[in-house]
Amino acid sequence: MSVDLFDPTTDDLSHLAALHAASFESPWDHVALADLLAAPGSFAFHHRDGFVLARAAGGEAEILTLAVAPEARGRGLGRALMIAATSRSQELGARDLFLEVGAANPAALALYARLGFAKVGLRKGYYDDPRAPRARGEARDALVLRLPLPAKFA
């Protein structure tokens, strides 16, 4: 999928927060997103149907969140956003790209596996938020994934 991706501005934060709310049980609001984007080394790319937020420091980069509108999933936007974030991470000197993903999120796990990420850890109870509704009793653990850079995408 070839899409035009943009660096978000403060005018985009409410839209990004709405995308995040459509994707996660405990979403980040526009204030939290603004704070994350203002942090040193942070960067993001967005499209009307999704965005990725990451940061790079000390030779490593981390995907903080990837959100794609439910109706836009399965069309390659998540992959395009991740490739853009990977490229920016490399430009910023990262040698590894990390992320956490819900252990019970098969679609995300499949995307990350296709991109070359490998499991390097498990965070038990990482998404354990007593205020968030439990989705059919699914695991709330997070897998820590790593992609060595530079990455090669087919």
N, C-alpha and C positions, 0 to 999 in steps of 0.2 A: 504494500500500500504506500503510495506516495502522497504525503500530506504536507501542508504548510504548517509549520510549528512556529510559535512566537514566544519571546520572553515576556512573561506577564508584567503588567504594571499594576499600580494600586487600584486602578479602575476595574481590573479583572478579579480582584480578590473575592467579592461577593459571589461571582459566578463559580470560581474555583471552590469556594466553601460549599456551594450547592452541589457541585459534582462530587465532592468528598462525602457529603451527607447521603447522596444516592448510592455510595459505594461501601460505606462503613457503618457499623453499629454505633460507634463512638466517634463521630466526625469532629474534625477541627473546624473552628469558625474562622471568619476572615481576619480576626485579630491574631489568632494563633498562627495562621498562615503568613501574615505580615511580619510577625516576630521571627518566624523561621527564615523567611526570605531575606530579612535584614541582617541575619547572622553572617559573620565572615565565612567565605567559601561556599555559601549557599547559591544555588541556581535552580531554575525551573524552565520547563517548556510547556506550552499549552496549545490546545486546539479547542474548538467550541465543545467537543464531546469528551475531552479528557485532559489530564495534565500529569506531569511527573515533577517531583521536588526532591532535590538531592543536595549534598554538601561534600566538599573535598577539603582535606587537611592532612598534613603529615604523610603524604604518599599513599593515602587511602581515600576512597570515596564511599558514600553510603546513600542508597536510595531511601529517602524518608517516607515517601508515599507515591503510589501510582494509582490514579483514579480514572476510570473510564465509565461513562454513562452506560447503564444497563442495556439500553437499546442500541448502543454502538459497539458492544463487545463482539469478538469473533471476526472482526473485519480488518485486523492488523494495526489498529491505532496504538494499542498497548506496546506492540513490538516497535513501532516507529518512535514512540516516546522513549522507550528504553534504549534504543540505538542512539538517539540524540543525546540522552543522558550519559551513555557510555563514552561517546565521542568527546563530550565536554569534560568528563572526568579525566580522560587521557590528556586532553589539552592542559588541564590543571595539574598534571604531574602524578596522577594516581597510578599506582601499580596494581591495585586490587579494587574491586567494586563489591560492596557488601549490601545485603538487605535482609530484612526479616519478613517472613510470610506465614500466614496461618497454616498450620499443619493440615487443616481440613479445607483447604482451598485448592481443589484439583485443577481448576482452570489456570490460576496464577502459577501453580507449580509446573504445569505443562509449558506455559510460556517461558518461564525462567530456565527450564531444562533445555528447551529448544535454543535458547540464547547462549547456552554453555555454562550456566551457573551450576555449582555443585554444593551439596550440603556439607557444612563444616561445624554445625552445632545445633543444639536444641535449647530453647528457653521455655522451661515448664511454667505454665500459668501466665505467660507474657501478656496475653490479652484478657486476663481475668479482671473484669470490671463488674463489681456487684450491681452497678446501676444499669448495665446493659443486659437486654434480654438474651437468654441462651437460645441459640438456634438449634433446635432438635437435639440438644445434648451433645453437640459436636465438640471436639477437643478445642481447647483454648490455648494450646501450645503454639509457639512460633519456631519455625526452622530458620536457622541462620545460613544464608547462601553466600557463596563467593564466586566471583568471576575474575580470573587473572587478566590483566590488561598488558598489552593491547589485545583486544578481542577481534576475532575473525568471524564475520557473519556471512552466511550463504544467501 
